[in-house]
């Protein structure tokens, strides 16, 4: 299978020469097409910085990031916007839905920004809405929706453009456990049914257990990696807990 | 330290303050310019009557300025309130750091005072400069003599401006202090994080209200145009204006409700690019701003109407005066007619007094001059003497004949008992010859009516076309023409001849001649001699007045009429400009501030769009569309209002001989566009900067 994402020797520094903070320290990994990967780590481990660099929101200090073969560290201005628009989809912890637009319009917006013909928009929005089970609420406004519904609308918005890579930053951070479970089930369903490639950042073991592979980050370094393989989700969860315990108190208090 | 913090704050947010600053500077400048008019016009060559008019204008402006100061005061306090809101987080930070409220209040006060001083200085500078331009403009507009033009600076206006704006700034500082005193940390921290709820209005109600609003507007429009045939009274103006306000509000309320519903039906447009976002933003903006948009629309309407009326007034007056003063001098004196003899008998029971009065009445204009040791032939080159007649048996009521009841129903307040003035066709033709008017030839049994007033013309036309016969001096006459003859016999500033009856010279009875009139031009080769002759006549007039002859004699010169018209024109134009400018600045500034605060509340949305990959260019385009349409909506309806408003004021002014011209419309449009578009651009550029910031 082809690699969608190639992270090679990425470093990210903050501060001046005299007091240097290494947020990312020689990180290398790749994500294959159709993979559902989670990145786990405590606060300050650099996981959000890594996601921002991959999502072209931030720039790396050294190393290269290839998405679908394109070196994004060399893209600038309009080309960067275009790349973000064409190839990436984002899901945020606080949903980031437009409060003046209906759910339908929120999803359609990412298509119209991409200049998708109007004739196509309706059918594509309806298709993705059916898969995320939000067809009934399409005409409602964000303030009329529950957190879980909002996050599924946000997921639909990220996925409707068929991005090469979906980046999710703590997608369950603002949800109760029932809504979180529902969202994650839909995400892994989409991962399997349409082969969406998802990279998710989380510090929650339960959320991470829905992924097929987990990268552990500590102090800006890649610390460990586990793959679900043929394990059930419960078995995989137990494995994660083991690693988290191994990592020490840092992450365990996030459980 | 606090001072340093304040200055740094101002520097940092100087562009946020742009609208506030522009409004303050414009307010100060306009305030100075109009209060400096007394000093500015002192160099204009003015006669006594103009000086009187100017004095009156200065008084009116002084009174009006208090009202204007209140309007500007409210505006400035409102604007500063808005700026404070933007900085809530900053104040929250100060409070978390443990700064005392007193210290925060001090920072704010220093900032307010610094900005106040800065804008006062800039405004006064602009005001002093622009008032020079203004006086040049005025002199040109009113064809006044500019030979004594000098750079003038009005210290009274200067200190008055400082005093008024000082008080306004003080009020702003007091409001700042109250705000700081009341501020709660939690509220400061949470500003801007509220999610907006989209309220949907009932579409049926929207349609009903729209039809109602449009109906009210149509009725108001009809009322001020075709529905208006009667003489205008003040109540007839106020009602349509009130209906216009209500109609405006209803239209905006309902349009904001179904605007989006309609646009979203056009899926091709609606789902193109950022249009979904743009229209949603716009619709929610219009929804929350219905009241202010309506107010702004009405203010714009007032501005357009007032400015165009003011500009028309001076254009028309100049044009009228040239046409209506074809000669230099118009002198009239009452004569001893049968009717006067009767009046005298009642007024002076004492024989000696009556005789003295009779003697004065019996004198001709030439006799009066001779008595003063002057010679009419020396003063005037070519002149004509004509006479007017009247009769106790021929009043306005008699003139209407069988139509009197019909006319009385339409115009209840005419002077029905007043004696109508008559002139022979021979005399009128001499006037017509001198004035360059159409001549009238009458048979012994014919009469005609000379008229140039717009209101009276249709009444007389009705009488004439009905073939009404009149009886004067024992003769029965019938009309020669179906319509009035357009003309006049007196020098005047406006079309004020409301009906002079012309009869054949064979019919006129010399015993009923009550008025003698001399019309002439000065004996003068050049302008200098002409001015000398004018001064000489004014001096004679002064002597005649001292000899108490004036109640019997009236003198009008072309120069007098022109300069007093400058007075009327200047008063109306200046007051119109003053009010118009202030309304325009206030309305537009409120709209600009609302639009700006909307941009601040929406920074998060723009950030979100950026994350979705929307380009900066398309974000700016969306912002431009939103704010452009927001500025356009009230303007469009205001222009529609104004079309009818101006037609109404045109009708009103026609009675005064003032006509709206294309030129005055163009001037109004230019003034409006410069200020309105200026505000729009400042708003757009500031907003562009605001949405670039991270939330």
HADDOCK unambig.tbl for C-alpha pairs under 7 A between the chains (distance, minus, plus):
assign (segid A and resid 78 and name CA) (segid B and resid 615 and name CA) 6.97 0.50 0.50
assign (segid A and resid 81 and name CA) (segid B and resid 613 and name CA) 5.01 0.50 0.50
assign (segid A and resid 81 and name CA) (segid B and resid 614 and name CA) 6.77 0.50 0.50
assign (segid A and resid 81 and name CA) (segid B and resid 615 and name CA) 6.25 0.50 0.50
assign (segid A and resid 82 and name CA) (segid B and resid 613 and name CA) 6.46 0.50 0.50
assign (segid A and resid 84 and name CA) (segid B and resid 613 and name CA) 5.36 0.50 0.50
assign (segid A and resid 85 and name CA) (segid B and resid 612 and name CA) 6.12 0.50 0.50
assign (segid A and resid 85 and name CA) (segid B and resid 613 and name CA) 4.29 0.50 0.50
assign (segid A and resid 96 and name CA) (segid B and resid 608 and name CA) 6.47 0.50 0.50
assign (segid A and resid 98 and name CA) (segid B and resid 605 and name CA) 6.31 0.50 0.50
assign (segid A and resid 99 and name CA) (segid B and resid 195 and name CA) 6.60 0.50 0.50
assign (segid A and resid 99 and name CA) (segid B and resid 196 and name CA) 6.14 0.50 0.50
assign (segid A and resid 100 and name CA) (segid B and resid 196 and name CA) 6.91 0.50 0.50
assign (segid A and resid 100 and name CA) (segid B and resid 198 and name CA) 6.30 0.50 0.50
assign (segid A and resid 100 and name CA) (segid B and resid 280 and name CA) 6.19 0.50 0.50
assign (segid A and resid 100 and name CA) (segid B and resid 281 and name CA) 6.86 0.50 0.50
assign (segid A and resid 101 and name CA) (segid B and resid 280 and name CA) 6.70 0.50 0.50
assign (segid A and resid 110 and name CA) (segid B and resid 612 and name CA) 6.47 0.50 0.50
assign (segid A and resid 112 and name CA) (segid B and resid 271 and name CA) 6.04 0.50 0.50
assign (segid A and resid 112 and name CA) (segid B and resid 272 and name CA) 5.55 0.50 0.50
assign (segid A and resid 112 and name CA) (segid B and resid 273 and name CA) 4.66 0.50 0.50
assign (segid A and resid 112 and name CA) (segid B and resid 274 and name CA) 6.83 0.50 0.50
assign (segid A and resid 113 and name CA) (segid B and resid 273 and name CA) 4.92 0.50 0.50
assign (segid A and resid 113 and name CA) (segid B and resid 274 and name CA) 6.32 0.50 0.50
assign (segid A and resid 113 and name CA) (segid B and resid 614 and name CA) 5.99 0.50 0.50
assign (segid A and resid 115 and name CA) (segid B and resid 273 and name CA) 6.11 0.50 0.50
assign (segid A and resid 118 and name CA) (segid B and resid 268 and name CA) 5.74 0.50 0.50
assign (segid A and resid 118 and name CA) (segid B and resid 271 and name CA) 6.14 0.50 0.50
assign (segid A and resid 118 and name CA) (segid B and resid 272 and name CA) 6.88 0.50 0.50
assign (segid A and resid 143 and name CA) (segid B and resid 197 and name CA) 6.59 0.50 0.50
